[in-house]
Amino acid sequence: MKVDIPLTPPEEIGFPDFVGWFHSNILIPCPLYIITTVDEHGIPNAQPNTWGLPFGDKFAQFFVFYDWASHHTIQNIITTKEFVINIPSEDQVSQAMRTVEHYPRGVDEIAASGLTAIPSIAVKVPRIEECKTHFECRLCWYKETHRRGQDDAGVLVLGEIVAASGDNDVLAGTSPEKIENMKTVYVLSRNVDTLNMKITNSMTYGTIDRLKDFLQLEKDGRVEYI
Ligand SMILES: Cc1cc2nc3c(=O)[nH]c(=O)nc-3n(C[C@H](O)[C@H](O)[C@H](O)COP(=O)(O)O)c2cc1C
């Protein structure tokens, strides 16, 4: 028997808990990454984000994500047409979370979060040294999806990946070794108080190294493709 999953939370679930409500019900984890950008004066900004994915083929690679128009991140991207996706491993989750702090414009959010900016290969936006892999992107387009009250909107952002890099220790070795070293973080649910830019409950997440169980199944021939 199928039951409906409501698209909106019940009345009693108010702000800010509704932010992660749907996702904590559909059980589709999303990868954790930090988006870095710079403003028109070159001052870096950093934002943790989970609603995005890389895709592409041998002709081009892309990264698509969803942001709110009120965030410095999308405002900087519209100005400079560049951004970098920095992927932390599980060991950097607490550090990565510090970038959720909403600093006033003009503050270097990478330094303020206790992280280290290093130059990128192809874009002016810096990478975060502590993260394990990096996708440097140029903006292709952005599109408003819907209004969020009077002052805000959802924005879908597409960038072409023009350079990619990572730490040698996660890029070397066999797939299971890479997975073990990388420990990519997948977030199931999280809530953020977007007024005060604080996490309001503990985040539920898992890491990619558990996928090695699937690799093993595949090797043993126990996974069948139709
Ligand atoms: C784990 C986590 C995931 C988040 N994912 C998103 C997201 O996918 N899209 C978004 O607009 N905000 C997301 N946020 C909220 C922003 O990171 C937060 O509002 C941030 O302060 C915005 O920073 P900025 O104004 O410097 O861009 C997330 C926050 C956390 C802690």
The ligand as an SDF file (V2000), in Angstrom:
LIG
                    3D

 31 33  0  0  0  0  0  0  0  0999 V2000
   24.5920   21.3300    6.2580 C   0  0  0  0  0  0  0  0  0  0  0  0
   24.0630   22.5890    5.6330 C   0  0  0  0  0  0  0  0  0  0  0  0
   23.5680   22.5640    4.3480 C   0  0  0  0  0  0  0  0  0  0  0  0
   23.0590   23.7100    3.7430 C   0  0  0  0  0  0  0  0  0  0  0  0
   22.5860   23.6440    2.4750 N   0  0  0  0  0  0  0  0  0  0  0  0
   22.1050   24.7500    1.8780 C   0  0  0  0  0  0  0  0  0  0  0  0
   21.6500   24.6710    0.5300 C   0  0  0  0  0  0  0  0  0  0  0  0
   21.7110   23.6130   -0.1160 O   0  0  0  0  0  0  0  0  0  0  0  0
   21.1710   25.8020   -0.0430 N   0  0  0  0  0  0  0  0  0  0  0  0
   21.1180   26.9910    0.6420 C   0  0  0  0  0  0  0  0  0  0  0  0
   20.6680   27.9950    0.0810 O   0  0  0  0  0  0  0  0  0  0  0  0
   21.5590   27.0950    1.9360 N   0  0  0  0  0  0  0  0  0  0  0  0
   22.0500   25.9970    2.5530 C   0  0  0  0  0  0  0  0  0  0  0  0
   22.4970   26.0690    3.8490 N   0  0  0  0  0  0  0  0  0  0  0  0
   22.3930   27.3720    4.5660 C   0  0  0  0  0  0  0  0  0  0  0  0
   23.5610   28.3040    4.2520 C   0  0  0  0  0  0  0  0  0  0  0  0
   24.7910   27.6460    4.3510 O   0  0  0  0  0  0  0  0  0  0  0  0
   23.5750   29.4870    5.2530 C   0  0  0  0  0  0  0  0  0  0  0  0
   22.3500   30.1790    5.1820 O   0  0  0  0  0  0  0  0  0  0  0  0
   24.7600   30.4300    5.0350 C   0  0  0  0  0  0  0  0  0  0  0  0
   24.9020   31.2880    6.1540 O   0  0  0  0  0  0  0  0  0  0  0  0
   24.6530   31.3070    3.8020 C   0  0  0  0  0  0  0  0  0  0  0  0
   25.9050   31.9370    3.6440 O   0  0  0  0  0  0  0  0  0  0  0  0
   26.2280   33.1530    2.6730 P   0  0  0  0  0  0  0  0  0  0  0  0
   25.1980   34.2420    2.9010 O   0  0  0  0  0  0  0  0  0  0  0  0
   27.6050   33.5590    3.1040 O   0  0  0  0  0  0  0  0  0  0  0  0
   26.1890   32.6490    1.2620 O   0  0  0  0  0  0  0  0  0  0  0  0
   23.0260   24.9290    4.4730 C   0  0  0  0  0  0  0  0  0  0  0  0
   23.5350   24.9670    5.7660 C   0  0  0  0  0  0  0  0  0  0  0  0
   24.0490   23.8080    6.3460 C   0  0  0  0  0  0  0  0  0  0  0  0
   24.6020   23.8690    7.7370 C   0  0  0  0  0  0  0  0  0  0  0  0
  1  2  1  0
  2  3  1  0
  2 30  2  0
  3  4  2  0
  4  5  1  0
  4 28  1  0
  5  6  2  0
  6  7  1  0
  6 13  1  0
  7  8  2  0
  7  9  1  0
  9 10  1  0
 10 11  2  0
 10 12  1  0
 12 13  2  0
 13 14  1  0
 14 15  1  0
 14 28  1  0
 15 16  1  0
 16 17  1  0
 16 18  1  0
 18 19  1  0
 18 20  1  0
 20 21  1  0
 20 22  1  0
 22 23  1  0
 23 24  1  0
 24 25  2  0
 24 26  1  0
 24 27  1  0
 28 29  2  0
 29 30  1  0
 30 31  1  0
M  END
$$$$
